Amino acid sequence: MLKKILKSIFFIALASCLALSLAFILRYIAEQNADNQPSGAALYVAKLPDIYGKMQDLGQYRHKVIIVNFWATWCPPCREEMPELIALQQAYQDKNVVVLGIALDEPAQVAQYLKSTSVNYPIVANDVAGSMLGEQLGNDKGVLPYTVIINTDGNIVNAHFGRITQAMIEASIKPLIPASTR
């Protein structure tokens, strides 16, 4: 009888130790993940088709301030912010800044849409790969529009869920542009 009680106590103690160990490990992993903010590195290795179906290496934008705007043709707030993105591209293209549109649509749909709405910044399109890239750049909610500002070192300095304005973007990018070129 004493052996049964001791055996039960041993298994309860062992299970408690394992549970505590697992709790500490999970807490440690959560703390480590909280410190690891998404970076722009995923953008530089991505290759997505432009509206003509030609694969574009997004690494070509390395060492620029990049305004990455995830959007879709069926998204009204996405379409509403496009004129402001066009104005940003116009105003800052000579200051090492680029607006990059990533459409979560098929390239043919985007090409059709852009026949009536011309833009002056590069646009790539792929619904699945674009969504995955958005997640890697911090869009853990799957929200559109979603805009990320990446500095010349490849660090995400700002991310915004939902419609964004030119003034909001300028507040983020002006400190990233050398004073001599502002």
Secondary structure, DSSP 8 states (H G I E B T S, - for coil): -HHHHHHHHHHHHHHHHHHHHHHHHHHHHHHHHHH---BTHHHHH-EEEBTTS-EEEGGGGTTSEEEEEEE-TT-HHHHHHHHHHHHHHHHHGGGTEEEEEEESS-HHHHHHHHTTS--SS-EEE-HHHHHHHHHHTT-TT--SSEEEEE-TTSBEEEEEES---HHHHHHHHGGGS-GGG-
